[in-house]
Amino acid sequence: MLSVDSFLYSQIETNPAKQANLTIARTRYVPYGKRIFDVSISLLVIVSILIWLIPVLALLIRATSPGPALFLQTRTGRNGRVFRCMKLRTMYHQENPVFRQATTNDPRITPLGSFLRRTNLDEMPQFLNVLLGDMSLVGPRPHAIQDDSQYWFSLTDYAQRYTVRPGITGLAQVRGARGETDKLIKMKHRLRYDLYYIKRQSLVFDLMLCWLTVMSMLKSTSILNQVIAALPVRAKNLKSKIGAQTNVSQSL
C-alpha cells in the first residue's frame, strides 16, 4: 500500500481520465445537463433546508460534545484532484487523529452522531460541495485518500470511478454497498456498482437514485423518535407529556 504522500504525488502522472478504458455515458444530459441538475437541486436544498437545518444540528452537536460542528476531510475528486469534503461531526473530537474507518458500534461515535449517520444527515453539508463543483448529487462516493492509496493501483479499474465527479449518493449506497470496507470483496462490489452507474448515468437514473436515497432515510421507524432518543432525558420526558396530552385530547 502506498503512503498517502506517495499516492497524492503519483496521481499527477496517473490521471484516470487519461488512462480510462471505461465508456462513460455521453448524452445531452452528460455532462452539461447533469451539472445544471446538480446546481439547481443543491441551491434549492441549501435555500429551503440547510439554511435552518445546519445551524440547528450544529448547536446540538456543540451542546452534546466538545469540538467543532463541521468535520472537513481530504478526499479524492474527479480526475484524482483532492478536495475538502464537508460533513457534520459525528465522532468525539480529537486533535490530529490517526485515520481509521468507522466500524459497527464504534466507540468514537457520539450518540447524536449515531443518529446523524443512520439518517445520512451528516452528509447534508456536501450540498455545498456540489455547488462548489467538487461533487455531484449522484455518483461514486468519494473515499478518504488513505483508502484510495490502498486500492488505486492494486484493484483493477478502481481509478476509473474518479472519471466523474463523486456523489452525495450513488447506486452502490442505494444497493447497500456502503460503510466499512474491511474485506476486499466489499470494495469490489462497490466498484462494480460505481462503474455500472458511470456507463448508464442519465436524468431518469439520477432522479430514481435520489428518490430511493430519501426513502431510505425515512423508512426506519420515525426520524422524530430517533432525534428524541439522541437527546437528553428532559426531551424524552417532554415527548411523554406530549403523548399523554394527545391521548387525552383524543378521548374527549
C-alpha positions as CSV (number, residue, x, y, z in Angstrom):
1,M,0.0,0.0,0.0
2,L,1.3,3.4,-0.9
3,S,1.8,6.1,1.7
4,V,-0.7,9.0,1.4
5,D,2.1,11.4,0.3
6,S,3.3,9.0,-2.4
7,F,-0.3,8.4,-3.5
8,L,-1.0,12.1,-3.9
9,Y,2.2,12.7,-5.9
10,S,1.6,9.7,-8.1
11,Q,-1.8,10.9,-9.2
12,I,0.0,13.7,-11.1
13,E,1.2,11.1,-13.6
14,T,-1.9,8.8,-13.4
15,N,-4.9,10.9,-14.2
16,P,-7.7,8.3,-14.5
17,A,-9.4,10.3,-17.2
18,K,-6.4,9.8,-19.5
19,Q,-5.9,6.2,-18.7
20,A,-9.5,5.0,-18.5
21,N,-10.8,2.4,-20.9
22,L,-14.3,2.9,-19.4
23,T,-17.1,4.0,-21.7
24,I,-18.7,7.0,-20.0
25,A,-22.3,7.8,-20.9
26,R,-22.3,10.6,-23.4
27,T,-25.8,12.1,-23.9
28,R,-27.3,15.6,-23.8
29,Y,-27.6,15.1,-20.0
30,V,-23.9,14.3,-19.5
31,P,-22.0,16.4,-18.7
32,Y,-23.8,19.8,-19.1
33,G,-27.4,18.7,-18.1
34,K,-26.1,16.9,-15.1
35,R,-24.3,20.0,-13.9
36,I,-27.4,22.1,-14.3
37,F,-29.4,19.4,-12.4
38,D,-26.7,19.5,-9.6
39,V,-26.7,23.2,-9.2
40,S,-30.5,23.6,-9.3
41,I,-31.2,20.9,-6.7
42,S,-28.3,21.9,-4.4
43,L,-29.4,25.6,-4.5
44,L,-33.0,24.6,-3.7
45,V,-31.9,22.4,-0.8
46,I,-29.5,25.0,0.6
47,V,-32.0,27.8,0.5
48,S,-35.0,25.8,1.7
49,I,-33.5,23.3,4.2
50,L,-29.8,23.8,5.0
51,I,-30.2,27.4,5.9
52,W,-32.0,26.4,9.1
53,L,-31.1,22.7,9.5
54,I,-27.3,23.1,9.6
55,P,-27.5,25.8,12.5
56,V,-29.9,23.6,14.5
57,L,-27.8,20.4,14.1
58,A,-24.6,22.4,14.7
59,L,-26.0,23.7,18.0
60,L,-27.0,20.1,19.0
61,I,-23.5,18.8,18.2
62,R,-21.8,21.5,20.1
63,A,-24.1,21.0,23.1
64,T,-23.6,17.3,23.3
65,S,-19.9,17.0,22.7
66,P,-17.0,19.5,22.7
67,G,-15.4,20.4,19.4
68,P,-16.3,21.9,16.0
69,A,-19.7,21.1,14.4
70,L,-18.2,20.6,11.0
71,F,-15.7,17.9,10.0
72,L,-13.5,18.6,6.9
73,Q,-11.8,15.6,5.4
74,T,-9.5,15.5,2.4
75,R,-11.0,13.2,-0.2
76,T,-10.3,12.3,-3.8
77,G,-12.4,14.0,-6.5
78,R,-12.8,13.9,-10.3
79,N,-9.6,13.1,-12.2
80,G,-7.8,12.4,-8.9
81,R,-7.9,16.0,-7.7
82,V,-8.3,16.2,-3.9
83,F,-10.8,18.5,-2.2
84,R,-12.2,19.2,1.3
85,C,-15.3,17.1,1.9
86,M,-17.8,18.7,4.4
87,K,-19.6,16.6,7.0
88,L,-21.3,17.2,10.3
89,R,-19.0,15.8,13.0
90,T,-20.3,12.5,14.3
91,M,-17.3,11.4,16.4
92,Y,-15.8,12.7,19.6
93,H,-13.3,15.5,18.7
94,Q,-9.6,14.6,18.7
95,E,-6.6,16.6,17.8
96,N,-4.6,15.1,14.8
97,P,-6.4,11.7,14.9
98,V,-5.0,8.6,13.2
99,F,-7.2,7.6,10.2
100,R,-9.4,4.6,10.8
101,Q,-12.6,3.6,9.1
102,A,-15.7,3.8,11.3
103,T,-17.0,0.4,12.4
104,T,-20.2,-1.0,13.8
105,N,-20.6,0.2,17.4
106,D,-17.5,2.4,17.1
107,P,-16.9,4.0,20.5
108,R,-15.6,7.1,18.8
109,I,-19.2,7.9,17.5
110,T,-21.3,10.1,19.8
111,P,-25.0,9.2,20.5
112,L,-26.1,12.1,18.3
113,G,-23.6,11.1,15.7
114,S,-25.1,7.7,15.5
115,F,-28.4,9.2,14.7
116,L,-26.9,11.5,12.1
117,R,-25.1,8.6,10.4
118,R,-28.3,6.4,10.4
119,T,-30.3,9.1,8.7
120,N,-27.4,10.4,6.5
121,L,-28.0,13.9,7.9
122,D,-24.2,14.1,8.5
123,E,-23.8,14.3,4.7
124,M,-26.1,17.3,4.2
125,P,-23.2,19.9,4.1
126,Q,-22.0,18.2,1.0
127,F,-24.7,20.1,-1.0
128,L,-22.2,23.0,-0.6
129,N,-19.5,20.8,-2.2
130,V,-21.9,20.1,-5.1
131,L,-22.5,23.9,-5.5
132,L,-18.7,24.5,-5.5
133,G,-18.2,21.9,-8.2
134,D,-16.3,19.4,-6.2
135,M,-19.1,16.8,-6.1
136,S,-22.3,15.8,-7.9
137,L,-25.7,14.8,-6.3
138,V,-25.3,11.3,-7.7
139,G,-22.1,9.4,-8.4
140,P,-19.5,7.2,-6.8
141,R,-18.9,8.2,-3.2
142,P,-15.6,9.9,-2.6
143,H,-13.3,7.9,-0.4
144,A,-10.7,9.1,2.0
145,I,-7.3,9.3,0.4
146,Q,-6.0,6.7,2.8
147,D,-8.5,4.2,1.3
148,D,-7.6,5.3,-2.3
149,S,-3.9,4.8,-1.7
150,Q,-4.7,1.2,-0.8
151,Y,-6.8,0.4,-3.9
152,W,-5.8,2.9,-6.6
153,F,-3.2,0.6,-8.3
154,S,-4.0,-2.8,-6.7
155,L,-7.7,-3.1,-7.6
156,T,-8.3,-3.2,-11.4
157,D,-10.3,-0.2,-12.7
158,Y,-10.5,1.4,-9.3
159,A,-9.2,4.7,-10.6
160,Q,-11.9,4.8,-13.2
161,R,-14.5,5.6,-10.6
162,Y,-13.0,9.1,-10.5
163,T,-13.6,9.8,-14.2
164,V,-16.7,11.6,-13.0
165,R,-17.5,13.8,-10.0
166,P,-18.1,11.9,-6.8
167,G,-21.6,12.0,-5.4
168,I,-23.5,12.6,-2.2
169,T,-25.3,9.3,-3.0
170,G,-24.9,6.6,-5.6
171,L,-26.0,3.2,-6.9
172,A,-23.7,1.4,-4.5
173,Q,-25.2,3.2,-1.5
174,V,-28.8,2.6,-2.6
175,R,-27.9,-1.1,-3.1
176,G,-26.4,-1.4,0.4
177,A,-22.7,-1.4,-0.6
178,R,-21.7,1.2,1.9
179,G,-20.0,1.6,5.3
180,E,-16.8,-0.2,6.4
181,T,-14.8,-2.0,3.7
182,D,-12.9,-4.4,5.9
183,K,-12.8,-7.0,3.2
184,L,-11.6,-6.7,-0.4
185,I,-14.8,-8.2,-1.7
186,K,-16.8,-5.3,-0.3
187,M,-14.8,-2.8,-2.2
188,K,-15.1,-4.9,-5.4
189,H,-18.9,-4.9,-5.0
190,R,-18.9,-1.2,-4.5
191,L,-16.6,-0.6,-7.5
192,R,-18.9,-2.8,-9.7
193,Y,-21.9,-0.6,-8.9
194,D,-19.9,2.6,-9.5
195,L,-18.7,1.5,-12.9
196,Y,-22.2,0.4,-13.9
197,Y,-23.6,3.8,-12.9
198,I,-20.9,5.7,-14.9
199,K,-21.7,3.8,-18.0
200,R,-25.5,4.4,-17.7
201,Q,-25.9,7.7,-15.9
202,S,-29.0,9.7,-17.0
203,L,-31.5,12.1,-15.6
204,V,-34.0,9.4,-15.0
205,F,-31.4,7.2,-13.3
206,D,-30.3,10.1,-11.1
207,L,-33.9,11.0,-10.1
208,M,-34.5,7.4,-9.2
209,L,-31.4,7.2,-7.0
210,C,-32.2,10.5,-5.3
211,W,-35.8,9.3,-4.6
212,L,-34.5,5.9,-3.2
213,T,-32.0,7.7,-1.0
214,V,-34.7,9.9,0.5
215,M,-36.9,6.9,1.1
216,S,-34.0,5.1,2.7
217,M,-33.6,8.0,5.1
218,L,-37.3,7.9,6.1
219,K,-38.0,4.2,6.0
220,S,-37.0,3.4,9.6
221,T,-39.4,3.9,12.4
222,S,-39.6,7.7,12.8
223,I,-37.0,10.4,12.5
224,L,-38.6,12.3,15.3
225,N,-38.3,9.2,17.6
226,Q,-34.6,8.9,16.7
227,V,-34.0,12.5,17.4
228,I,-35.7,12.3,20.8
229,A,-33.6,9.1,21.6
230,A,-30.4,11.0,20.9
231,L,-31.4,14.0,23.1
232,P,-31.1,14.3,26.9
233,V,-33.6,12.8,29.3
234,R,-35.6,16.1,29.6
235,A,-36.5,15.9,26.0
236,K,-37.7,12.3,26.4
237,N,-39.9,13.4,29.3
238,L,-41.3,16.2,27.1
239,K,-42.2,13.6,24.5
240,S,-44.1,11.5,27.1
241,K,-46.0,14.6,28.2
242,I,-46.9,15.4,24.6
243,G,-48.1,11.8,24.0
244,A,-50.2,11.9,27.2
245,Q,-51.8,15.2,26.1
246,T,-52.6,13.7,22.7
247,N,-54.3,10.7,24.3
248,V,-56.4,13.0,26.5
249,S,-57.5,15.1,23.6
250,Q,-58.4,12.1,21.5
251,S,-60.6,10.7,24.3
252,L,-62.6,14.0,24.6
